């Protein structure tokens, strides 16, 4: 095989490989751009977005002052901080509540 034809064949292989690598790089860039917009995992729990709260059509009146607010501003801000990776996502801990009377009874039993 002459040197000239072998060089053409090698150039074609190199161009094909470069095109393939360029497509892979574009795909990686798209995936990286998508992942940058998502919140990072700062703890063992992943971020769970807050459900949208809104008033239904029959609940809305012509007067904006009569509309009752939906949701909680504090909870919205807390979820916003979690989404922006300022604080880590947590789950509220539930403790068993005994009630005031049962706690007083338990304390009295310990004293007596």
C-alpha positions as CSV (number, residue, x, y, z in Angstrom):
1,X,0.0,0.0,0.0
2,X,1.5,3.3,-1.0
3,X,2.2,5.9,1.7
4,X,-0.2,8.5,0.2
5,X,-3.3,6.2,0.5
6,X,-2.3,5.1,4.0
7,X,-2.1,8.8,5.1
8,X,-5.6,9.4,3.7
9,X,-6.9,6.4,5.6
10,X,-5.2,7.6,8.8
11,X,-6.6,11.2,8.4
12,X,-10.1,9.8,8.0
13,X,-9.8,7.7,11.1
14,X,-8.4,10.8,13.1
15,X,-11.3,13.0,11.8
16,X,-13.9,10.3,12.7
17,X,-12.4,10.0,16.2
18,X,-12.3,13.8,16.7
19,X,-16.0,14.0,15.7
20,X,-16.9,11.3,18.1
21,X,-15.0,13.0,20.9
22,X,-16.6,16.3,20.1
23,X,-20.1,14.7,20.4
24,X,-19.2,13.1,23.7
25,X,-17.8,16.4,25.0
26,X,-21.1,18.2,24.0
27,X,-23.1,15.5,25.8
28,X,-21.0,15.8,28.9
29,X,-21.3,19.6,28.9
30,X,-25.1,19.4,28.6
31,X,-25.2,16.9,31.5
32,X,-22.9,19.1,33.6
33,X,-25.1,22.2,32.9
34,X,-28.2,20.3,34.0
35,X,-26.4,19.1,37.2
36,X,-25.2,22.6,38.1
37,X,-28.8,23.8,38.2
38,X,-29.8,21.0,40.6
39,X,-29.1,21.3,44.3
40,X,-26.1,19.4,45.5
41,X,-26.4,16.6,48.1
42,X,-24.9,18.0,51.3
43,X,-26.1,15.3,53.6
44,X,-27.5,11.8,53.3
45,X,-30.9,13.2,52.5
46,X,-31.7,14.6,49.1
47,X,-33.5,17.9,48.5
48,X,-37.3,17.5,48.2
49,X,-39.0,20.5,46.6
50,X,-42.1,22.0,48.4
51,X,-45.5,21.3,46.8
52,X,-47.0,24.3,45.1
53,X,-49.8,25.8,47.2
54,X,-52.4,27.9,45.4
55,X,-56.0,29.0,45.7
56,X,-58.5,27.3,43.4
57,X,-60.7,29.3,41.1
58,X,-63.8,29.2,43.3
59,X,-61.8,30.4,46.3
60,X,-60.8,33.6,44.4
61,X,-62.9,36.7,44.7
62,X,-62.8,40.0,42.8
63,X,-61.2,41.6,45.8
64,X,-57.5,40.9,46.5
65,X,-57.8,41.9,50.2
66,X,-60.2,39.0,50.8
67,X,-57.8,36.3,49.5
68,X,-56.3,34.2,52.3
69,X,-52.6,33.4,52.0
70,X,-51.6,29.9,51.2
71,X,-48.5,28.2,52.7
72,X,-45.9,29.5,55.0
73,X,-43.3,32.2,54.3
74,X,-40.8,30.6,56.8
75,X,-41.2,27.2,55.2
76,X,-40.7,28.7,51.7
77,X,-37.5,30.5,52.7
78,X,-36.2,27.3,54.5
79,X,-36.8,25.3,51.3
80,X,-35.2,28.0,49.2
81,X,-32.0,27.9,51.4
82,X,-31.9,24.1,51.0
83,X,-32.3,24.4,47.2
84,X,-29.5,26.9,47.0
85,X,-27.2,24.7,49.1
86,X,-27.0,27.2,52.0
87,X,-28.3,24.7,54.5
88,X,-28.5,20.9,54.3
89,X,-31.8,19.2,53.7
90,X,-33.2,17.8,57.0
91,X,-36.3,16.0,58.1
92,X,-38.2,17.2,61.2
93,X,-37.7,14.9,64.2
94,X,-40.8,13.7,65.8
95,X,-40.7,13.1,69.5
96,X,-43.3,11.3,71.6
97,X,-45.3,13.9,73.5
98,X,-46.6,12.9,76.9
99,X,-48.7,16.0,77.5
100,X,-48.4,18.4,80.5
101,X,-50.4,16.3,83.0
102,X,-48.5,13.0,82.4
103,X,-45.2,14.8,82.7
104,X,-46.2,16.3,86.0
105,X,-47.4,12.9,87.2
106,X,-44.1,11.3,86.2
107,X,-42.1,14.0,88.1
108,X,-44.3,13.6,91.2
109,X,-43.8,9.8,91.2
110,X,-40.1,10.3,91.1
111,X,-40.1,12.7,94.0
112,X,-42.5,10.6,96.2
